[in-house]
């Protein structure tokens, strides 16, 4: 509801003025981590008045499965001996991922709402996915949440043209890339 209200406000306050009504003509929605989940969810059922202006959605390492049900919670566990896996979330397993979701959703939230597409777009039905604008998903190959994007991408491709739903898997996740940028800025490099 808050995301839909924000989209309605953006639609009515385009680039000319944040204070005066000036309708937007093109809207892209982007978010990272939980914000990526919100961006995808709001684009699955945008307010009717915003649909004609909605041009695309971008999920940067989107956290889109609050139940932590995907295989990458096992396959991307940090292994310091091999230097493989999600080092940023070292020690976080499926239960830990669900615990983080409980903090986000509130006590009992995973059980009550974890498979609701509005908080876990991963569980959206094909009909919701078909209504979306073009989507770009970017996720790191080592991330625990890798398969959330990979499997959602597969569902989206199955339901419509692949060209509209690219998936970009990189060796660095968004969080790692951002942290290295910030470290460089702190050191004056």
N, C-alpha and C positions, 0 to 999 in steps of 0.2 A: 504494500500500500504506500509506504514512504517512497519507494523507488518510482512507482507510477506517478505519485504527486510531483516528484522532482522532474520527471520527464514532461509532465504537463506544463510545469513552470518554464522549463527550458524551451519548449515549443512556443510559448508565448513571449519569451524574452530572448530573441535571437542575438546575433553578434553586434547589432547596432547599439543596444542599450540594455544594461542589466536592470535599470529602474523603470523605463518606459516600455510599454508593450511594443514589440517589434518582432513579429512572427519569424521563427526559424524556418529555413527551407530544407536543410539537411542535418540530420542528427545521427551521430555515431555514439554508441555506448561502450565504455571500456572500464575494466576493473581488474585488479590482481588479487589473488588468493580468495578470501571470502567475498571481496568486492567483485571479482570475476564471476562468482556464482550469482550474485545479485544482478550483475549486468546481463547475464544470459537469461535468468529467470524473468526479468522485466521485459525482455525482448520476446519471450514466448507468449506473453499476453499483454502487450502494450495498451495503454489507453487508446480508445478508438480515434480520438482526435490527433494522436501522434503517429499513427501507422503510416500515413502518406509521406511523412518526413523522415522516417526511420530508415537509414541507409546501411547500417551494419553494426555488428557487435564484436568486441575483441575481449578474449579471456586470456590474461597473462597468468600462467600457473593457476588456473581457476580451481578453487576448492568447491567441487560440485557434488560430492557424495558425503553427506554428514554421517553415514553409517560405516564409512571406511571399509567398504565391501570388496574393493577391487584387488586383484592379485599383486599389484605393485607394492602393497603394504608388506608383502613377504619378499618379493623379488628385488626390491630396491632398499633393503635394510643395509645400513652402513657396515662395511667390512673393512676395518683399518689395515688388515694384512694385504688385501687385494687393492685397497684404495678405490673401492667400488661402492656405490650406493649413495644414499642421501645423508651426507655428512652434517648438513644443517640440522636435520631432525634425527640425529643419531640417538638410538635408544627408544624412539617412538615406534611402537608397533600398532597393530589394529586397535587394540584396547585403548592405547594412548591417543590414537586419532579420534576415537569415539569420545574420550574424555575431553579433548580439545573442543569437539563439537558440542558437548554438554555445556561448556563455558559459554560458547557462542549462542546456543539455543535456550539455555536455562536448564535447570534440573529436570530430568526426565524428558528433555526435548528430543533426544535421538529416538527414543522409543515412540513418543507421540507424533513427531513430525519428520523424522529422519528420511522417510521415503516420499515426502511431499515435494513435488517438483518445484514449489516456490522457495524451498530452502535447499533442496538437492536436485538441481536441474538434470543431473545424471539419470533420474528416474522418470523424466518426462515421457509422455506417450508420443508416438509418431505424429499425431495430429498437432501437438504443440510445436514440435520441431519443424514441421512443414510451414508453419506460420511465421517463422523467424526470418529476419533479413539475413544477408550473407554474414557468415561468422568466421573469424580467425581465432584459432586456439593455439597458444604458444605455451609449451611446457618443457621442462628440462628432463633429459633422458634418465637422470639419476634420482628424480624426485619420487617420494612415496606416493604422490597423487598422480603420477604419470598415466596410469591406466584409466583414470577417470576421464581425462581428455581423449585418450586413444579410443576407448570404447564408445564414448559419446559421439566422437567423430564418425566412427563406423556406423552408428545408428543414423546419423544425419546423412551420410553418403548413401546409405541404403534407401532412404526416404526421398532423396532428391538429387540433383546434379552435383557431382563431386566438386566441380569448379567453384561452386559457391561456398564451400566449406573446407578451406585449407587447414591442415594441421602442421604446425612447425615444432618439431622436437629438436632441441639443441642440447649440446653438452652442458650448457649452463642454464640453470633455471633463472627466473626473473629475480628472485631474492638474491642469488649469488651475484648476478650481474650488477644489481643495484648496490650491494654492499661493496663490491670492488670499486665502483665508481665513487662512492662516498669516501672510501679509504683514500683514494687518489686525491680527492678534493681536500681532505683533511691534511694531507702531507704536502700540499702545494704542487703536486705533480700535474 
